[in-house]
Amino acid sequence: ESLSGSVSLAGDTVTYNGVTTSFSGVADLQVVLGSGGVRSGTINVTGALDFGGTVRLEARAINLLASISANNLALTSDNLLLLPQNLGVRNGSGALATLTADQLLLSAGAARHTSG
């Protein structure tokens, strides 16, 4: 199914179209917005994500407002990846948003199509 719009991820919850769902015991997370190689929508990471397996996020835009930790991490978007930092980070009063992974893939740019 093709997904578009906005998806928010925080800890063990995912919110899509205003509906929040909780999950537990999950090692891998894959959220891909769009279909047929055309990315759409926005993924917002609003709370820290910590997975022992693979996290793959793909959308037109990805906003990282919290840290992500995974064994394998792949972030793919058409626009620049946004990773704003809390202003308090400079004086030590805020938490730094980080990406932690054994294998990390960051990719930005429009999806390419090949016809066959």
Summary of the structure (lengths in Angstrom):
residues: 116
radius of gyration: 14.5
end to end distance: 22.8
largest distance: 54.9
contacts: 322
relative contact order: 0.19
helix: 4%
strand: 51%
